[in-house]
């Protein structure tokens, strides 16, 4: 049985061809541990990027809320 996976380099289809995952698009060949390590690094980088984006969004919402509170408070 050949397991299919996504290539961590180009996003193409990688087939499990023991003892390697081989990408049918770019030809990258990785052992299972190397493949899993690369995928884990990509997931971690994506998670960190999302964290940074969420922090920026939270700061913007806080600033907007503070402005709204100030604006509504000045009308009294």
C-alpha positions in Angstrom: 0.0 0.0 0.0 1.3 3.4 -1.0 0.4 6.2 1.5 -0.1 9.6 -0.1 1.1 12.8 1.6 1.7 16.4 0.8 5.3 17.5 -0.2 6.6 20.0 2.4 8.6 21.8 -0.3 6.2 22.3 -3.2 2.8 21.0 -2.0 2.7 18.3 -4.6 1.8 14.6 -3.9 4.4 12.5 -2.1 4.1 8.8 -2.1 5.4 6.5 0.5 7.9 4.4 -1.3 9.8 2.6 1.5 12.0 3.9 3.0 11.2 7.4 1.5 8.4 9.8 0.8 9.0 10.8 -2.8 7.3 13.8 -4.3 5.9 13.3 -7.8 6.3 17.0 -8.7 9.7 18.1 -7.4 11.3 14.7 -6.7 12.2 15.4 -3.1 12.9 12.2 -1.2 12.7 12.2 2.6 12.9 9.5 5.1 9.8 9.2 7.4 11.5 11.1 10.3 12.8 13.8 8.1 9.3 14.2 6.5 7.6 14.4 9.9 10.1 16.9 11.2 9.6 19.2 8.2 5.8 19.0 8.5 6.0 19.7 12.2 8.2 22.8 11.5 5.7 24.0 8.9 2.8 23.6 11.3 4.7 25.4 14.1 5.6 28.3 11.7 2.0 28.6 10.6 0.8 28.5 14.2 3.2 31.3 15.2 2.1 33.4 12.2 -1.5 33.0 13.2 -0.6 34.0 16.8 1.1 37.2 15.6 -1.9 38.0 13.3 -4.3 37.4 16.2 -2.3 39.7 18.5 -2.4 42.4 15.9 -6.1 42.0 15.5 -6.6 42.1 19.3 -4.6 45.3 19.6 -6.6 46.9 16.9 -9.9 45.9 18.5 -8.7 47.2 21.9 -7.7 50.5 20.3 -11.1 50.8 18.5 -12.9 50.0 21.7 -11.0 52.6 23.7 -11.7 55.2 21.1 -15.4 54.3 21.1 -15.5 54.5 24.9 -13.8 57.9 24.7 -16.1 59.1 22.0 -19.3 58.0 23.8 -18.0 59.4 27.1 -17.3 62.8 25.7 -21.0 63.2 24.7 -22.2 63.3 28.3 
